[in-house]
């Protein structure tokens, strides 16, 4: 398999107009006078920037671009104008998306070097400079990503293998702050790239056992990570009935992947471990409750939650938070066969609770409930699960926000603040007792479908029955985990949740 484009972001004390690069990208706000740098570049290029604006070929609308050739008048061979939208609406995500657009165009141009320049007056206090560096680095990695592992290369049109990005600034103090942000942003960008690649791999390649192998490989790359994998025999011995039920119809047996991050030095015993749980259905046919054929090829993305947890654990190994973190990934393939679990079956889960199966396509909650109960038994709190769980959440929120539910307002608020910092948007939804009532069964403790209405809420309510007294939150990323979340650089996974959950675990103090 080919490797994805290798990206690197560095800071350099230099004048943006002089930096040697294939492309120099600068941001331009919509319906605003040119800032000092674009104005100076306009002068050096003999009015070329003004001309493209006067012709209304470029208006500065968000993530639009205009490419100018410099003729050797500045250090870069090309000047890329990137629209930043309305200035009064600008926030950290504006800069992240500007960098993503610049990196994406650079990859399309098949160049290997890009310079980015941001004017000092476009952001506020000195404290925000570090945040800016982080956002720009995250954006670069996001925009430069292409999934090409299985594409044959045209010898006449070779694809770039790397993109080196320079953040140019002449102020020494500001540059140091940018560098601190770039370090964190690059770690998160690499983790998100890793997640996207895992999520994009097809079901015949990324089976539950292959995903477990990938987790073991990740653990070997860092002294702070340890990986344990439960095969079907261990799952049976431990009575993980939910995971086993979902996986029993497939020739590829299920796995439970348990990653543990151990921080360097001593850790306070008063702080319980934090757990992240990611749903990893490596392919979801719906089982006996078979899905329609339209869009079925995208059911490889039902492992996006598990892929996100792998990404967060890789980021944690580099960022070194001061808390033990478990990354727990229940992995199974949901297939129809003579051995599949059936509607009407009653499954005994790891917690001891019984579940009446109403739909084999409500399989995500069946593997998550075992993983949640296991995290609670490990003493983890808070426990946060992330899953492409329900189409109902997409109906409710579309593709711009993930559903956020849970039993603890402090955890929910911490995730909401992480969302603001990282640009991965969430929206709170209820999952309290009235929704739990919808998943009560007459012949078992619970049923795995709650009825026609409020499907995202009843699914979360089902999960809430397996967390006991632990602090818990649930992210339903069914609408945001795959391309279609308003971005244009596709196709495939966007690695949603990696930045959000990494920020959460780095800043959780409960």
N, C-alpha and C positions, 0 to 999 in steps of 0.2 A: 504494500500500500504506500502511496505517496504521502509525504508529510504535508501538513498545512503550512501556509506562509509563516515564516519565522519573523516575528516583529520585535523591535527593540526601540525604546524611547530614551533619549539622553537630553540633558540640558547643557547649553553652551552659552558662554558670555560672548555675544557677538551682535553686531548690527544685522537685523533681519534682511536689510537690503543688500548686504554683502555676503551672506552665507551661501556657500556653494551647495546646491541641491538640485535635483531634477525638477522639483516643484516647491514653490513657496506659497503657503496658504494663509490668507488673512480673512478675518470675519468682518462683515459689513452689515450694519443694522438697516432695517427697512424704513424708508422715508425719514432718514436722518442724514445730516451732513457727514461727509467722509471724516473719519477719525484722523489723527495726526499721521499714523503710519500709512494708511491707504492714500492719504493726500500727498505724502512725500513720494510714495511709489508712483503715483499718478504723474508727478512732475518729472521723475526720472524716466518714465515711459512715454513722455511727451503727450500726456492727456489721454492715454488709452483707457484708463479706468473711467474717467468722466465720459468718454465717448460711448462705452458700452452701457453706461447708465442713461445717457441722453437718448440713446436709441431704444431704451426700455427693454433691452435684451436681458437685463439683470436688474431686479428691483430689490434685492436683499431679503426676499421672503425666505422663511426658515428652511434650511437644508437645500436650497437651490444653489447652483454654482455657475460660474462663468470662467472659462479658461483663456488666458492671454499669453501670447508668446513674447518674450522679453527682448529678443534680439541682442543679448549680451549686455544690455544696459544696466542690469542688476546681477547679483551673483547667481540667482536661480535661473534655469532655462525657461521656466513657465511660472506665471503668477495665477493662482487659483483664488477667485473671490468666492467666499462661502456666505450665503445668507444666514443671518441670525434672527430674523423676524423682528418683531416690535421690541424696542429697547425697554419699554416699561414692563414688559412681561418676561424679561430675561432672568434666568436663574442659573444655578449650577448645571442643570441638565441642558441648558442652551449651549454651553461650552462643550459639554460631553458630546452632544449631537453634531456640533460644528466640527469637532475633531474627527468624529466618525465619518462624516461626509467627505472630509478632506482625504482621509485614509482610503476610503472606498474608491474615490475617483483616481487616486494614485495607483491603486491596484489595477483598476481597469485600464489605466494608461501603461501598465506594465513597467513602471519605474521602480527604482530601488531606494530612493531617498526623498524625504519630504521634510520641509522646514515649516514649523508652525510659529506664528507670532501673535501675541495678544497684547493689546495696548494697556498700559498701567491704569488708565482712567476708566477702563471697562469693567473693573471690579473694585470692590470697596476697601475694607480694612486690610491691614497686613496679615491678620489671622486668616483671611479668606484666600490668600495666595496659595497656601499649602493645599486647601481644598480644590482650588482651581487646577493645580498640577495633577492631583489625583484624578479629577474628572477628565482632563485632557488625555491622560494616559489610558484611562478606561475606554474613552471614546476611540482612540487610535486602534486599540486591540479589537474593539467591536467592529469598527468599519473595515479593517483590513482582513477580517476573517472570510475565507471561502472554504467550503467543504469540497475537496477535490480528490479524496483518497482513491476513488474508483474511476476517475476520468482519464482516458487516454490523452496523451499530449500530442498536439500537432507540432511536428518539428519546425514548421515554418512560423509558428506562433507560440514560442515557448512562454510558459507562465512564470512570473517572478517567484523566486524561492524565499525572498526576504524583503522586508521594508524597514529601513532605518529612519527614525523620526527624530528631528532635532527641535527642541523648544528653545527658541532664540530670545535672549533678553540681555540688556546691557547693564542692568542694575545688579550688583553683586549680592546685596542682601535679599532682594526679591528672588534671585536665582537659587539661593540656598533653600528658601522656603518652597520654591517650585520643586526642587530636587527631592525634598522630603515627601511631598505629595506624589511625585512621579514614582517613587519607590513603592508606595502602597498601591497606587493605581495600576502599576505594572504587575504586581502580584495578583491583584484582583482580575486584571485583564487576562493574564495567562490562565488563571483558574477558570474564568468564564469560557475561554477558548477551549480548554480541556473538556469542560462539560458539554459544550456544543458538539464537539467531535464524538464523544461517547453517545450522546443522544441521537446524533445523525446516523450512526452505524446501523445497518439493517438487521432484521431479526435473525437471519440465517448466519450472521457473523457474531452479533452480540447476544448470545444466549445467556441464561442465568449463570451457568458455569463460567462463561467467558467474561461476564461482568465481575464475577468473583475473582478471577485471575487478574483482571485490571486493578481491582482494589488491592490485591496482594502486591502487585507491582508498585502501586502508589506507596504502600506502606514501606516497601524496601528502599524507597528513595529518600526516606527521612527517618532519623533516629527517634523522632518524637511520635511516630505513628506505629501502631501495632494492628494487625488484621487477623481476625478469626473467621473462618467460614464453616457454617453448618450445612452439611449435605443432607440428602433426603433421609438417610438413616438417623442422623443426629436430630433432625426435625421430628421424626417419628418418635424417637426416644424421649424427646422433650415435650411431646404432645402439642406441637404447633399445628393444630388442626386447620386453621384458616389458610396458612401458606400451602400446606399439603393438598387441601381440597382444590385450590385454584390450579396448582401445578400438575395434578394427577392425570389430566387429559393430554399432556404433552409428552413427546419423546425426549424432551430436554427437561430434566428434573429441576425442581426449585432449589434455591439457596437462601440462607440468611447470612448476610455479610455484616460483620461487626468491626468497625474501625474505632480505635481508641487513640485520642491525642493526649499525650502526657506532657505538660509544660515543663520547661527546664527549672531546676531548683525545687525548693519545698513549696507545697501548695497547702493552703489552709484547709484543715479537715472540716471546718464549719461550713464550707461552701460545697453543696452537693454537685455532682457532675451535671453538665448540661447535655441534653440529647437532641440530635437532629435525626429525623426519620424520613427517608425518601422512598416513595412508591416506585418500584421498578418492575413493571410488566413489560418484558422485553418485546413481546408482540401480543396484541389484544384482539383476538377474533370475535370476542364476546362469548366464546365457549358454545354450549348448547343453545344459549340465547343469542344466536348468531347476529352480528352486526350487518347492516346493508353493505353491499359491495362498494358503493361510492365512497371514496376517501379511505378505503381500508388500508391502502399502502402507507398511510400516515400513522397507523396504529403502532408503528415502531417507536413513536414518540411517547408512548405511555410509560416509558422508563425515565422521563424527564426529571421527576422528583428525585429518584435515586442518583441520576447523573449530577444533579445540582448538589446533593450531599457530598459526592466525591469531590466536586470542585471546591466546596467550602472546606473540606478537610485538608485538601492540598494547600489552600490559602492559609489555614490555621497553622500548618507546619512551618510556613514562612513568616507569618506575622506574630506567632508565639503568644497567644493570649494566656493569662494567668489562671486558667481553670481547666480541669479535665473535661474533655468533650468526647462524647460518643457519636459516631456516625453509623446509624443502623439502617441497612437497606434490605428489605425483604424483596426477593427477586423470583419471578415466576413467568412462565409463558401460558397464556390462557387460550387453550385450543379445544375444539370439539373432537371427541373420539369415543370409542366404546368404554373408556375408563374415566371419562369426564364426570365431574360432579354435576348434579342435576337440579333444576327447580323442584322444590319439595323436599330435598335432602335436609337433614339437620346435622350441623357441624359443631363439634365441641372444640372451642378455641383454647389457646394457651392459658388464658385466664380462668378457664373452667366454665365460662358462660357458653350457652348453646345458642346457635343462630339457625333459624329457618331460612333456607335459600328460596327467594322468590325470583331472582334473576342471576344467572351466572355471569352476566355482563356488569354486575355490581361487585366486581372482583377486587377492586382496589382496596375497599374498606375491609375485605376479608384478610388480606395480607397485612394491612396496616394494624389491624386490631391486635394481632399476635405481637408485632414489633413494639407497639405502644405498651402492652402489658409487660413485655420483657424489659423495656426501658424503665418502667416503674419498679420492677423487681430489682433492677440494678441500683435503685435509689436516685435516679436522675430527676432533676427539677430545676428549671423548666424543661419541658419536652415540647419540641416544635416539629410538626410533620408537614411535609410539602409534597403535593400530589396533583397530577392531572386527573382529578377525581370525578367531576360531573359536568356533563353538557349543560345542566341547569345553571351552573355558575356562568357559563358563557352567555346563556340567554339573559341572565340577570345583569351582568356587568360588561359584556362584550369582550373585546380583546385588549383593552387598555389597562385593566386593573385585575389583580388577583383577589379572590375572596379571602377575608381574614376573619377567623372565628376562634373562640377559645373560652376558657373558664376563669381567666385572670386578667384583670384590666391593666395591671402593670406590664405584663408581658405583651399584651396587645398594643399598648401605647409605645413600648420600646420598639416593636416591629414597625409601627407607623412612623416613628421618628427615623428609623433606619431607612424606610422607604423614601422619606423626604431627602435624605442625604445621598441616596444612591440612584434615584430616578426610576426605581422599579416600584410601580404604584400598586397600592392595596386599597381595599375598601371594606370596612367592618360590616359583618352580617351576623344575625342571631343564630344561636343553636341551643337555646335553653330548653327547659322541661317540656314545654308544649310540643317541641319538635321531637324530643325523646319519646313522647307518647305515640308518635306516628310510627316508630320503629319497634314498638312492643309486639310480640307475637302471642298468639293464643296457645300455641303448642310448644314453644321454646321461649328462652329468655328474650330474644330479639329476633327480628327479621331483617334481611339485608337490603330491603327497599322500603321506602316510607310512603309511597303513594304518588299521585300525579303531581302534586304541587310542592313547591319549596324544596326541590331535590338537593340543592347544595346545602341547605340548612339541615335537612334530615340526615344527610350523609355525615355531616360534621357531628350531629347529635348522636348518631350511632357510635362514632369514634370516641365521643366523650365518655361513654360507658366503660371504657377500658383504661382510663387514666387515673382512676381512684382520686386521691387527694393531691396529686402532683399538679403543679402549675403547667398549663398546657395551652398551646395555640396551634391552629391548623391553617395552612395556606392552600387554597384550591387554585392551581395555576393552569386549569384546563384551557382557558382562553389566551393566556399570555406565554405559555411555555414554548409554543411553536410559532413560526413566522406568521405574520398577520397582525402584529401588535403595533401597526402604524409605522413600521420601519420599511425601508425600501431596498436594503442591501442583500436580501435573502439568497437562496432559499434555506429552509431548515430550522433547526433549533436556534433560539436566541439565548439559551442558557439562563433563563429567568430564575432569579432567586439566589444566584451566587453572590452578587454584590450585596444584596439585601441581608442575607443570612450571615455573611462574613462580617458585615458591619454590626449586626446584632450581637454576635458572639464576642466581638472585640470590645463592645461597650456595655454588655450586660453586667450589672453590679448587684443583682438581687441575691 
